[in-house]
Amino acid sequence: MEETQHDHTNANADEQTDDHLSEFIKHLRRDSDISGLSLPDQKQLWNRIDRNNKRHDRRFVRRLVWSGSVAASITLILLAGWYAFSPLIPAENVEFFSMMKSFESKTDNSGDVQLMLSNNRTITIEGEEAQLDYSEEGWVDINNSEQREATADKADEKTVFNQLVVPAGKRSKLILSDGTQVWINSASKVFFPVNFGTKTREVFVEGEIYLDVIPEVERPFIVHTKAIDVKVLGTKFNVSAYDDQPDLQIALVSGEVEILENGDSKERLKPYQMFSYNAESHDYYVSTVDVMDYIAWKDGYYVFKSQELGDVFTKLSKYYNVQFNWAGQVKRLVCSGKLDLKEDLQAVLNSLEKAVLSIEIQKISEKEYSVIVKP
């Protein structure tokens, strides 16, 4: 009998939760367009909000949720700030998460740089490097030779987002509408508005970028990654946040940046400091480094000092769009050197073999290599 009563109570609780979910989505839709989210994604968003609010004050939120006070819950959400829910959802526009997800399905496997515009338009840009320059009027200049309209219907007042997808083996430079310059490394994605809002300037990145941010006191610049956010007014810094790697680094060249996790300040960096973070363990540390080593890639060089050889091959794999296979003993080797990435891959590998005399790199196919330790 007790088990039956317990099941009945849980069923009522689930029904009540679904009622609150429906009401919440209705309120959210009234103020923001989340039509791009499927029902499961909407439920996932609600669960994120509920979990994070409970983490801040479990007893208070429980009273709010189970009393049916949806309006109070939304007030709490707004006060807490969108950072408390997910690093993928910025404060000014809830569409950011849903639109980024919708853009993912449009990516092809051509191996070329792709600029994804609004209204399901995609521009394929051939060549190893691409440069895109956005104007405040909503136009984008591609490689100084072609202009395209990057916005939707002029009557549409919603913020329009574009996404730049840079595959392995390619690089790009992006000049945003405020004049901020962004260098994008291989195997990276940048999701950004054609024109920024009045309060903040926010972009999302998967991969590695170097930024030279135009200072604007009234509109701080925020870079979102899968795990943390970087807030600045005007500065130069490098972000390495590949989706397939748990480790993330922020290297500051000039100015000052604030590192945020779920809206909470973690650190403030000074020039020549690097913030290293593990997205799985949430451990981090700050070190003093020669930041020029970490931004040399934008000028076509790869500098490494006392670095594990496995990490070197991981970077080369992304830069040249090839696969390296190696045993555990190769990964543990430590090496230092400088590689000219403007050279072809074979020349780079020859230089690496000279720097690390104990290894041999064998070509298996055009896209695959094997690394072994010499007996």
VMD Tcl script that draws the C-alpha trace (Angstrom):
set ca {
  {0.00 0.00 0.00}
  {2.85 2.36 0.85}
  {4.48 1.65 -2.51}
  {1.23 2.43 -4.34}
  {0.85 5.69 -2.46}
  {4.48 6.59 -3.25}
  {3.97 5.90 -6.97}
  {0.80 7.98 -6.94}
  {2.65 10.87 -5.30}
  {5.48 10.67 -7.88}
  {2.97 10.64 -10.74}
  {1.31 13.77 -9.38}
  {4.71 15.40 -8.98}
  {5.65 14.57 -12.59}
  {2.35 15.98 -13.86}
  {2.88 19.13 -11.81}
  {6.43 19.48 -13.15}
  {5.15 19.18 -16.73}
  {2.54 21.87 -15.98}
  {5.24 24.20 -14.65}
  {7.42 23.38 -17.66}
  {4.61 24.30 -20.07}
  {3.96 27.55 -18.24}
  {7.66 28.39 -18.15}
  {8.10 27.76 -21.88}
  {5.01 29.89 -22.56}
  {6.49 32.81 -20.60}
  {9.89 32.34 -22.21}
  {8.42 32.30 -25.72}
  {6.54 35.50 -25.01}
  {9.81 37.42 -24.51}
  {12.27 35.39 -26.61}
  {12.16 33.26 -29.72}
  {13.13 29.68 -28.81}
  {11.29 28.07 -31.69}
  {14.53 26.45 -32.77}
  {14.52 24.28 -29.67}
  {12.83 20.90 -29.84}
  {10.67 19.81 -26.91}
  {13.46 17.60 -25.48}
  {15.87 20.56 -25.72}
  {13.31 22.79 -23.99}
  {13.00 20.27 -21.18}
  {16.80 20.09 -21.00}
  {16.94 23.88 -20.68}
  {14.34 23.78 -17.88}
  {16.30 21.04 -16.09}
  {19.49 23.10 -16.32}
  {17.73 26.08 -14.80}
  {16.16 24.00 -12.06}
  {19.44 22.24 -11.18}
  {21.45 25.46 -11.01}
  {18.86 27.29 -8.96}
  {18.71 24.36 -6.53}
  {22.46 24.51 -6.22}
  {22.27 28.15 -5.13}
  {19.41 27.73 -2.68}
  {17.65 24.35 -2.67}
  {15.06 25.09 -0.06}
  {14.01 28.42 -1.53}
  {13.67 27.11 -5.08}
  {11.76 24.02 -3.90}
  {9.14 26.27 -2.33}
  {8.97 28.35 -5.52}
  {8.65 25.37 -7.88}
  {6.24 23.21 -5.94}
  {4.04 26.15 -4.99}
  {3.44 26.79 -8.69}
  {4.92 30.27 -8.61}
  {6.20 30.38 -12.19}
  {6.48 34.17 -12.23}
  {8.65 34.11 -9.12}
  {10.83 31.42 -10.67}
  {11.39 33.52 -13.77}
  {12.25 36.51 -11.59}
  {14.85 34.40 -9.81}
  {16.21 33.32 -13.17}
  {16.61 36.88 -14.37}
  {18.24 37.96 -11.13}
  {20.65 35.04 -11.12}
  {21.67 35.81 -14.72}
  {21.81 33.47 -17.67}
  {25.39 32.53 -16.79}
  {24.02 30.40 -13.96}
  {22.24 28.15 -16.42}
  {24.73 27.37 -19.14}
  {27.87 28.98 -20.58}
  {26.23 28.54 -24.00}
  {23.39 30.99 -23.32}
  {24.38 34.66 -23.09}
  {22.56 37.27 -21.04}
  {21.05 39.22 -23.93}
  {19.68 36.51 -26.20}
  {18.29 33.09 -25.37}
  {18.32 32.25 -29.11}
  {22.09 31.80 -28.93}
  {21.90 28.16 -27.82}
  {19.08 27.07 -30.11}
  {20.48 28.83 -33.19}
  {23.93 27.38 -32.71}
  {22.40 23.90 -32.55}
  {20.44 24.55 -35.75}
  {23.57 25.72 -37.56}
  {25.35 22.44 -36.80}
  {23.10 20.46 -39.13}
  {24.11 22.64 -42.09}
  {27.82 21.79 -41.98}
  {29.08 19.80 -44.96}
  {32.25 17.78 -45.40}
  {33.72 19.69 -48.33}
  {36.87 20.56 -46.40}
  {36.43 24.26 -47.25}
  {35.79 27.20 -44.93}
  {32.05 27.77 -44.60}
  {30.27 30.98 -43.66}
  {26.72 30.19 -42.55}
  {24.35 33.12 -42.89}
  {20.73 33.58 -41.88}
  {17.85 32.07 -43.85}
  {19.74 28.79 -44.43}
  {22.33 30.40 -46.70}
  {25.87 29.01 -46.76}
  {28.90 30.46 -48.53}
  {31.78 28.09 -49.27}
  {35.20 29.77 -49.36}
  {37.97 27.90 -51.11}
  {41.66 28.19 -50.31}
  {43.73 27.59 -47.18}
  {42.97 31.00 -45.67}
  {39.96 33.29 -45.73}
  {39.35 36.84 -44.51}
  {35.90 38.20 -43.69}
  {35.18 41.83 -42.83}
  {31.76 42.81 -41.41}
  {30.32 46.30 -41.65}
  {27.81 47.94 -39.30}
  {25.38 48.06 -42.24}
  {25.12 44.27 -42.28}
  {27.42 43.46 -45.21}
  {30.39 41.08 -45.19}
  {33.40 41.47 -47.48}
  {35.00 38.11 -48.35}
  {38.70 38.08 -49.23}
  {38.49 41.74 -50.28}
  {36.78 40.69 -53.50}
  {33.15 39.82 -52.81}
  {30.43 41.49 -50.76}
  {27.43 39.61 -49.39}
  {24.46 40.68 -47.30}
  {24.86 38.96 -43.91}
  {21.53 39.95 -42.37}
  {17.97 38.74 -42.74}
  {15.03 40.90 -43.84}
  {15.67 44.53 -42.91}
  {12.23 44.63 -41.26}
  {13.25 41.81 -38.93}
  {14.41 43.34 -35.66}
  {15.78 40.12 -34.19}
  {19.52 39.74 -33.75}
  {20.99 37.91 -36.74}
  {23.73 35.36 -36.14}
  {26.34 33.95 -38.49}
  {28.69 31.04 -37.96}
  {32.16 30.60 -39.42}
  {33.34 26.99 -39.67}
  {37.07 26.55 -40.29}
  {37.90 22.87 -40.95}
  {41.17 21.11 -40.24}
  {43.94 22.31 -42.54}
  {42.46 25.83 -42.98}
  {42.70 29.21 -41.20}
  {40.64 32.39 -41.29}
  {40.56 35.96 -40.08}
  {37.31 37.62 -39.05}
  {36.73 41.34 -38.50}
  {33.52 41.85 -36.52}
  {31.16 44.78 -36.96}
  {32.72 46.67 -34.01}
  {36.21 46.36 -35.51}
  {37.38 43.54 -33.25}
  {39.77 41.23 -35.12}
  {39.60 37.46 -34.67}
  {42.13 34.96 -36.05}
  {40.62 31.45 -36.25}
  {42.82 28.36 -36.17}
  {42.14 25.03 -37.88}
  {39.19 22.85 -36.80}
  {37.39 25.74 -35.11}
  {33.95 27.35 -35.12}
  {32.94 30.89 -34.19}
  {29.27 31.83 -33.68}
  {28.60 35.58 -33.61}
  {25.97 38.27 -34.25}
  {26.18 40.34 -37.43}
  {25.67 43.41 -35.25}
  {26.14 43.47 -31.49}
  {23.51 44.58 -28.99}
  {23.65 47.75 -26.90}
  {24.80 46.14 -23.63}
  {27.36 43.47 -24.47}
  {29.29 41.96 -27.36}
  {29.16 38.17 -27.17}
  {30.55 35.36 -29.31}
  {30.89 31.60 -28.87}
  {33.92 29.54 -29.89}
  {34.83 25.89 -30.27}
  {38.50 25.53 -31.12}
  {41.25 28.13 -31.02}
  {41.10 31.87 -31.73}
  {43.23 34.94 -31.11}
  {41.39 38.22 -30.50}
  {42.31 41.88 -30.68}
  {39.25 43.41 -29.00}
  {38.22 47.02 -29.62}
  {37.77 48.67 -26.18}
  {34.24 49.84 -25.36}
  {33.54 50.56 -21.68}
  {29.78 50.56 -22.25}
  {29.79 47.16 -24.01}
  {32.10 44.55 -22.52}
  {33.19 41.75 -24.85}
  {32.44 38.17 -23.73}
  {33.83 35.00 -25.28}
  {31.81 31.89 -24.42}
  {33.37 28.44 -24.51}
  {32.01 25.00 -23.60}
  {33.13 25.42 -19.98}
  {34.06 29.00 -19.10}
  {33.55 32.57 -20.29}
  {36.10 35.36 -20.78}
  {34.99 38.96 -20.17}
  {37.01 41.93 -21.41}
  {36.71 45.61 -22.28}
  {39.58 45.79 -24.75}
  {42.60 43.54 -24.95}
  {44.56 40.91 -26.90}
  {44.37 37.27 -25.88}
  {44.30 33.69 -27.13}
  {41.55 31.14 -26.42}
  {42.15 27.42 -26.96}
  {38.95 25.45 -26.30}
  {38.63 22.48 -28.63}
  {35.45 20.48 -28.16}
  {37.29 17.13 -28.28}
  {39.82 18.07 -25.59}
  {39.09 18.61 -21.87}
  {41.93 21.10 -21.37}
  {41.34 24.77 -22.10}
  {43.79 27.70 -22.03}
  {43.44 31.47 -21.99}
  {46.72 33.32 -22.68}
  {46.69 37.10 -22.17}
  {48.94 39.34 -24.27}
  {47.77 42.78 -23.10}
  {45.03 44.41 -21.05}
  {43.06 42.44 -18.47}
  {40.48 39.67 -18.67}
  {38.11 38.12 -16.15}
  {37.49 34.36 -16.23}
  {33.93 33.31 -15.39}
  {32.46 29.88 -14.66}
  {28.65 29.74 -14.40}
  {28.68 33.49 -13.85}
  {31.11 33.32 -10.93}
  {34.46 35.07 -11.22}
  {37.38 32.61 -11.11}
  {40.41 34.75 -11.90}
  {41.58 38.06 -13.33}
  {44.56 37.72 -15.63}
  {47.39 40.16 -16.14}
  {49.55 40.29 -19.29}
  {51.76 37.22 -19.85}
  {49.60 35.06 -17.62}
  {47.83 31.91 -18.78}
  {44.72 30.34 -17.28}
  {44.65 26.55 -17.68}
  {41.40 24.72 -16.98}
  {40.22 21.11 -17.14}
  {36.54 20.86 -18.09}
  {36.21 17.37 -16.58}
  {37.77 17.91 -13.15}
  {37.10 21.70 -13.01}
  {40.67 22.15 -11.74}
  {42.59 25.22 -12.89}
  {45.80 27.11 -12.32}
  {47.41 30.37 -13.45}
  {51.00 30.49 -14.70}
  {53.37 33.06 -16.14}
  {54.32 32.18 -19.73}
  {55.84 33.61 -22.89}
  {52.47 34.22 -24.53}
  {54.09 34.76 -27.91}
  {54.64 31.00 -28.03}
  {50.88 30.51 -27.76}
  {49.89 32.97 -30.47}
  {52.64 32.18 -33.01}
  {50.17 29.93 -34.90}
  {48.38 32.98 -36.32}
  {51.63 33.93 -38.07}
  {52.23 30.39 -39.33}
  {54.56 29.05 -36.62}
  {54.20 26.46 -33.90}
  {56.46 26.95 -30.88}
  {56.59 24.34 -28.10}
  {58.74 24.13 -24.99}
  {59.00 20.98 -22.85}
  {55.74 19.76 -24.36}
  {54.52 16.17 -24.58}
  {54.99 14.84 -28.10}
  {51.41 13.55 -28.18}
  {50.16 17.14 -27.82}
  {52.43 18.25 -30.66}
  {50.99 15.62 -33.00}
  {47.43 16.54 -31.93}
  {48.03 20.14 -33.03}
  {49.69 19.10 -36.28}
  {46.75 16.79 -36.98}
  {44.32 19.71 -36.83}
  {46.59 22.07 -38.75}
  {47.29 19.73 -41.66}
  {44.10 17.64 -41.55}
  {45.87 14.30 -41.17}
  {45.84 11.52 -38.59}
  {48.79 10.40 -36.49}
  {48.85 7.05 -34.70}
  {51.27 6.46 -31.84}
  {51.83 4.22 -28.84}
  {51.74 5.42 -25.24}
  {55.52 5.72 -24.99}
  {55.52 8.32 -27.80}
  {53.01 10.52 -25.97}
  {55.22 10.64 -22.88}
  {58.26 11.97 -24.74}
  {58.92 15.66 -24.03}
  {60.36 17.98 -26.66}
  {61.00 21.61 -27.54}
  {61.26 23.36 -30.89}
  {59.76 25.64 -33.53}
  {58.00 24.46 -36.68}
  {57.26 26.58 -39.75}
  {53.65 25.71 -40.57}
  {53.90 27.52 -43.90}
  {56.00 24.59 -45.14}
  {54.40 21.43 -46.47}
  {53.69 18.62 -44.03}
  {56.61 16.40 -45.03}
  {59.11 19.20 -44.41}
  {57.57 19.81 -40.99}
  {57.75 16.12 -40.10}
  {61.37 15.95 -41.22}
  {62.18 18.86 -38.90}
  {60.37 17.14 -36.05}
  {62.33 13.92 -36.56}
  {65.57 15.91 -36.36}
  {64.40 17.59 -33.14}
  {63.34 14.30 -31.55}
  {65.97 11.79 -32.65}
  {64.30 8.86 -30.89}
  {61.22 8.78 -33.16}
  {60.47 7.74 -36.72}
  {57.42 8.98 -38.63}
  {56.12 6.57 -41.28}
  {53.59 7.54 -43.96}
  {50.71 5.06 -44.20}
  {48.55 7.00 -46.69}
  {47.92 10.57 -47.80}
  {45.98 11.26 -44.60}
  {47.54 8.85 -42.10}
  {50.93 8.56 -40.41}
  {52.42 6.23 -37.80}
  {54.87 7.43 -35.13}
  {57.15 4.86 -33.52}
  {60.04 4.96 -31.06}
  {63.29 3.70 -32.54}
  {64.66 0.55 -30.88}
}
mol new
graphics top color blue
foreach p $ca { graphics top sphere $p radius 0.5 }
foreach p [lrange $ca 0 end-1] q [lrange $ca 1 end] { graphics top cylinder $p $q radius 0.2 }
display resetview
